[in-house]
Amino acid sequence: MLDNPALEETLQRLVTLLNASERGAWTFALYDNESGRQRMRQELVLRLSVPLMDVALDAGHANPLAALDALPAAVQRQRLVVSYTGLEAAMPAVFGYLDLQRDAFSDYP
């Protein structure tokens, strides 16, 4: 449980969304620091009913779908939560990919 009631409520809403979604949901989270991101990740792992996988993006690898396609086929067929990290390093290209490919994400479980 988080010490901050507002963060706890936000986290619970996120967990509900991710656990209930059968096929795809988008959410963005901005963190003040890496320790805050890691703490939220730990809480998600504890509360989610599906696995959580981190996928790193950067300036040379800014295409989120290409990152998913690079995962092993068995992983691609799983229902899981993908947490993209490094978005700040992948800007501005990542936003173009997200905009143009948003419908393609529905093809992933």
C-alpha positions as CSV (number, residue, x, y, z in Angstrom):
1,M,0.0,0.0,0.0
2,L,1.2,3.5,-0.9
3,D,1.6,6.1,1.8
4,N,0.0,8.8,-0.4
5,P,-3.8,8.3,-0.6
6,A,-4.0,10.1,-4.0
7,L,-1.3,7.9,-5.5
8,E,-2.9,4.8,-4.0
9,E,-6.3,5.7,-5.6
10,T,-4.6,6.4,-8.9
11,L,-2.7,3.1,-8.7
12,Q,-5.9,1.2,-7.9
13,R,-7.6,2.6,-10.9
14,L,-4.7,1.7,-13.1
15,V,-4.7,-1.9,-11.7
16,T,-8.4,-2.2,-12.3
17,L,-8.0,-1.0,-15.9
18,L,-5.2,-3.3,-16.7
19,N,-6.7,-6.3,-15.1
20,A,-10.1,-5.8,-16.8
21,S,-8.8,-5.0,-20.3
22,E,-9.0,-8.0,-22.5
23,R,-7.3,-6.4,-25.5
24,G,-5.3,-3.3,-25.1
25,A,-5.4,-0.1,-23.1
26,W,-3.1,2.9,-23.1
27,T,-2.0,4.9,-20.2
28,F,1.0,7.2,-19.6
29,A,2.7,7.7,-16.3
30,L,5.2,10.4,-15.6
31,Y,7.6,10.0,-12.6
32,D,9.7,12.5,-10.8
33,N,12.5,10.1,-10.3
34,E,13.6,6.5,-11.0
35,S,12.9,5.3,-7.5
36,G,9.3,6.4,-7.8
37,R,8.9,4.5,-11.0
38,Q,10.4,1.4,-9.5
39,R,8.1,1.6,-6.5
40,M,5.1,1.9,-8.7
41,R,6.3,-1.0,-10.8
42,Q,6.7,-3.2,-7.7
43,E,3.2,-2.4,-6.6
44,L,1.9,-3.2,-10.1
45,V,3.6,-6.6,-10.1
46,L,2.0,-7.4,-6.7
47,R,-1.5,-6.3,-7.8
48,L,-1.8,-7.3,-11.5
49,S,-3.3,-10.6,-12.5
50,V,-1.2,-10.6,-15.7
51,P,2.6,-10.4,-16.1
52,L,4.4,-7.1,-16.4
53,M,7.2,-6.7,-18.9
54,D,9.5,-3.7,-19.3
55,V,10.5,-2.8,-22.9
56,A,13.1,-0.1,-23.3
57,L,12.9,2.5,-26.0
58,D,15.6,5.0,-27.0
59,A,16.6,7.2,-29.9
60,G,17.7,4.2,-32.0
61,H,14.7,2.1,-31.1
62,A,11.7,4.4,-30.9
63,N,9.2,2.2,-32.6
64,P,7.0,0.5,-29.9
65,L,5.5,-2.1,-32.4
66,A,8.9,-3.1,-33.6
67,A,9.9,-3.7,-30.0
68,L,6.9,-5.9,-29.6
69,D,7.6,-7.7,-32.8
70,A,11.1,-8.4,-31.6
71,L,9.8,-10.4,-28.6
72,P,9.7,-14.2,-28.9
73,A,6.5,-15.5,-30.5
74,A,5.4,-17.2,-27.3
75,V,5.6,-13.9,-25.4
76,Q,3.7,-12.1,-28.1
77,R,0.7,-14.5,-27.7
78,Q,0.5,-13.9,-23.9
79,R,-1.8,-11.4,-22.3
80,L,0.5,-9.1,-20.5
81,V,1.2,-5.5,-19.5
82,V,4.0,-3.9,-21.4
83,S,5.7,-1.0,-19.7
84,Y,7.6,1.1,-22.2
85,T,10.6,2.9,-20.5
86,G,12.9,5.4,-22.0
87,L,10.2,7.4,-23.8
88,E,12.1,10.6,-23.1
89,A,15.1,9.2,-25.0
90,A,12.9,8.1,-27.9
91,M,11.2,11.6,-28.3
92,P,10.0,13.0,-30.6
93,A,9.9,9.9,-32.9
94,V,8.0,7.7,-30.5
95,F,5.0,10.0,-30.6
96,G,4.8,9.7,-34.4
97,Y,4.8,5.9,-34.1
98,L,2.2,5.9,-31.4
99,D,0.0,8.2,-33.4
100,L,0.3,6.3,-36.7
101,Q,0.2,2.8,-35.2
102,R,-2.4,3.1,-32.5
103,D,-4.9,0.8,-34.3
104,A,-2.2,-1.8,-34.9
105,F,-1.8,-2.3,-31.2
106,S,-5.2,-3.9,-31.0
107,D,-3.7,-6.9,-32.9
108,Y,-1.7,-7.8,-29.8
109,P,-3.3,-9.7,-26.9
